[in-house]
Amino acid sequence: MAKLKSLIKLEGTIEDLTFYKSADGYFVRTKGGVSKNRIMNDPAFARTRENGAEFGSIALSGKLLRTALGPMVFRAKDSKLTSRLVKVMGQIKNLDSVSARGSRNVAEGLNNSSSTSVLEGFDFNAKATLGSVLNSIVTVDVATGTVSIAAYNPLEQMRSPEGASHFSLQVGFLNIDFATGAYELTQSAKEIYTLEHSMIAPVLTPVGTPTVSGTGMHFLLIEFFQEINGVSYMLNNGAFNVLHLLKMS
């Protein structure tokens, strides 16, 4: 794979060369390799088929989580979220100690107690992590999904983007079953605060607890706005917003 340096930006295939664009620029690669038929049937490629099956499984698990979070994930994500989630789901899949190679999956991996340390603390926007934006203690009641933030001064203990005049806090309580694909998300009301010198101690409670069985996940969403004449405008399409997985239960 080579990076294309030219005034002419190409995308597509010319003879044995394929030109394509990624988030990191324009690239070119040669066509070729082993045929799909051989990979699918030749015993020599058994490991390749197993790896492919597991990769497909973890990719679907990452997509399921993004889908389950609904609008929350669209308000705070980076351009490489999909690949970062696949990496994390792969680490959880590797914790599956009961399934045969080629059939290891996220649902079984989550039964391993070590999986909690892999997923907890995941930031859906790597450019705006909770630790870099909020300097306060956050606690979670896993039974109700209530999230409490210790009293803090937003202007002194938050890193807010230039131009922001307000911010909002919202929590989500998700139960998700990676084996069946079932999920249910409940959310709290969105609480809006002014970026000013004053102490606040937010307590946010989802409207209810999910009834679907599965792995419990607790999220905190922080969004920044600029208010002009009573209308709130999101800054740079949410590039500064935070969505953080606080706790698993």
KAVEN-V794070 format. One record per backbone hydrogen bond with DSSP energy under -1.0 kcal/mol. CO is the residue of the C=O (numbers start at 0). NH is the residue of the N-H. E is the energy in kcal/mol with one decimal. If there is no record, write none. Layout:
co->CO nh->NH e->E
co->CO nh->NH e->E
This chain:
co->1 nh->27 e->-2.8
co->11 nh->18 e->-4.0
co->13 nh->16 e->-2.6
co->15 nh->30 e->-2.6
co->16 nh->13 e->-2.9
co->17 nh->28 e->-2.0
co->18 nh->11 e->-3.2
co->19 nh->26 e->-3.2
co->21 nh->24 e->-1.6
co->24 nh->21 e->-3.1
co->25 nh->3 e->-2.6
co->26 nh->19 e->-2.5
co->27 nh->1 e->-2.6
co->28 nh->17 e->-3.1
co->34 nh->38 e->-1.9
co->35 nh->39 e->-2.2
co->36 nh->40 e->-1.1
co->37 nh->41 e->-3.0
co->41 nh->44 e->-2.2
co->42 nh->45 e->-1.7
co->44 nh->48 e->-2.3
co->45 nh->49 e->-2.3
co->46 nh->50 e->-2.8
co->47 nh->51 e->-2.4
co->48 nh->52 e->-2.4
co->49 nh->53 e->-2.2
co->50 nh->54 e->-2.4
co->51 nh->55 e->-2.3
co->52 nh->56 e->-1.7
co->53 nh->57 e->-2.3
co->54 nh->58 e->-2.2
co->55 nh->59 e->-1.9
co->56 nh->60 e->-1.8
co->57 nh->61 e->-2.2
co->58 nh->62 e->-2.1
co->59 nh->63 e->-2.4
co->60 nh->64 e->-2.0
co->61 nh->65 e->-2.0
co->62 nh->66 e->-2.6
co->63 nh->67 e->-2.7
co->64 nh->68 e->-1.6
co->66 nh->69 e->-1.3
co->68 nh->71 e->-1.7
co->77 nh->80 e->-1.5
co->79 nh->83 e->-2.2
co->80 nh->84 e->-2.7
co->81 nh->85 e->-2.1
co->82 nh->86 e->-1.8
co->83 nh->87 e->-1.9
co->84 nh->88 e->-3.0
co->85 nh->89 e->-2.1
co->86 nh->90 e->-1.6
co->87 nh->91 e->-1.9
co->88 nh->92 e->-2.7
co->89 nh->93 e->-1.8
co->91 nh->94 e->-1.6
co->92 nh->95 e->-1.9
co->99 nh->102 e->-2.7
co->104 nh->108 e->-1.8
co->105 nh->109 e->-2.1
co->107 nh->110 e->-1.3
co->108 nh->111 e->-1.5
co->111 nh->114 e->-2.1
co->114 nh->118 e->-1.9
co->115 nh->119 e->-2.6
co->118 nh->121 e->-1.8
co->121 nh->244 e->-2.5
co->123 nh->77 e->-1.4
co->124 nh->127 e->-1.8
co->128 nh->132 e->-1.1
co->129 nh->133 e->-2.8
co->132 nh->158 e->-2.2
co->136 nh->149 e->-2.8
co->138 nh->147 e->-2.4
co->140 nh->144 e->-3.1
co->145 nh->140 e->-2.7
co->146 nh->203 e->-2.8
co->147 nh->138 e->-2.7
co->151 nh->199 e->-2.4
co->152 nh->156 e->-2.9
co->156 nh->134 e->-2.8
co->160 nh->163 e->-1.9
co->164 nh->194 e->-2.5
co->165 nh->224 e->-2.9
co->166 nh->192 e->-3.3
co->167 nh->222 e->-1.8
co->168 nh->190 e->-2.6
co->169 nh->220 e->-3.3
co->170 nh->187 e->-2.2
co->171 nh->218 e->-2.7
co->172 nh->185 e->-2.3
co->173 nh->216 e->-3.0
co->174 nh->183 e->-2.1
co->175 nh->214 e->-2.7
co->176 nh->180 e->-2.6
co->181 nh->176 e->-3.1
co->183 nh->174 e->-2.4
co->185 nh->172 e->-3.1
co->186 nh->206 e->-2.1
co->190 nh->168 e->-2.4
co->192 nh->166 e->-2.4
co->193 nh->195 e->-1.4
co->195 nh->197 e->-1.5
co->199 nh->151 e->-2.5
co->201 nh->148 e->-2.7
co->203 nh->146 e->-2.9
co->214 nh->175 e->-2.0
co->215 nh->248 e->-2.4
co->216 nh->173 e->-3.1
co->217 nh->245 e->-2.3
co->217 nh->246 e->-1.2
co->218 nh->171 e->-1.8
co->219 nh->243 e->-2.3
co->220 nh->169 e->-1.7
co->221 nh->241 e->-2.5
co->222 nh->167 e->-2.5
co->223 nh->234 e->-1.2
co->224 nh->164 e->-2.6
co->224 nh->165 e->-1.9
co->225 nh->232 e->-2.3
co->227 nh->230 e->-1.7
co->230 nh->227 e->-2.8
co->232 nh->225 e->-2.2
co->234 nh->237 e->-1.6
co->235 nh->238 e->-1.4
co->237 nh->240 e->-1.6
co->241 nh->221 e->-2.6
co->242 nh->123 e->-2.7
co->243 nh->219 e->-2.0
co->243 nh->245 e->-1.0
co->244 nh->120 e->-2.8
co->246 nh->217 e->-2.5
